[in-house]
Amino acid sequence: MTKRLCGSTNVSLVPTIMENDVLVVDPGEKASIFNDYLVAQGQLPGADTLLPSVELHPSARDFLLLQWRRKKFLD
């Protein structure tokens, strides 16, 4: 379906980019550079820290247990 909509030609629309003072023309290398950049943008500072433990309110714990039992019974 994609080939039907976009055609079967494989032309890169991403221009040559410069990474570490080197021109990159290979589509795979450009994709890898963009992927590394986007992954770095999606990382949150402090995301590797441990979260404190949280105690559920008894009524919430009972509700979740009831839902789990119902699901197990119906499956």
C-alpha positions in Angstrom: 0.0 0.0 0.0 2.8 2.4 0.8 4.5 1.8 -2.5 1.2 2.5 -4.2 0.8 5.8 -2.4 4.4 7.0 -2.5 5.8 5.2 -5.5 8.5 2.6 -5.6 11.5 5.0 -5.9 13.8 5.1 -2.9 15.0 8.7 -2.9 16.2 10.4 0.3 14.6 13.7 1.0 17.0 14.4 3.9 19.9 16.6 2.7 23.5 15.9 3.6 24.2 16.7 7.2 27.3 17.5 9.1 28.2 15.5 12.3 31.4 16.1 14.1 32.8 18.2 11.2 32.2 15.3 8.7 29.6 15.4 5.9 27.2 12.4 6.1 25.4 11.4 2.9 24.6 7.7 3.7 20.8 7.4 4.5 21.4 4.8 7.2 24.0 6.9 9.0 21.8 10.0 8.8 18.9 8.0 10.2 21.1 6.8 13.1 22.3 10.3 13.8 18.7 11.6 13.9 17.6 8.6 16.0 20.4 9.3 18.6 19.4 13.0 18.7 15.7 12.2 19.2 16.4 9.6 21.9 18.5 12.2 23.8 15.7 14.7 23.5 13.2 12.3 25.1 15.3 11.5 28.2 14.1 13.3 31.4 16.7 14.5 33.9 16.4 12.4 37.0 14.5 9.6 35.3 16.9 7.0 36.6 16.2 7.8 40.3 14.1 5.5 42.4 10.6 6.6 43.3 9.4 6.5 46.8 7.1 3.6 47.8 3.4 4.6 48.1 0.8 2.9 50.3 -2.6 2.5 48.8 -5.6 3.7 50.7 -7.4 0.6 52.1 -10.5 1.2 50.0 -8.4 1.6 46.8 -6.5 -1.6 47.6 -9.9 -3.5 48.2 -11.3 -2.1 44.9 -8.2 -3.2 42.9 -8.3 -6.6 44.6 -12.0 -7.0 43.7 -11.4 -6.0 40.1 -8.5 -8.5 39.8 -10.7 -11.3 41.3 -13.6 -10.4 38.9 -11.2 -10.5 35.9 -9.7 -13.8 37.0 -13.1 -15.3 37.5 -14.4 -14.1 34.1 -11.3 -15.3 32.2 
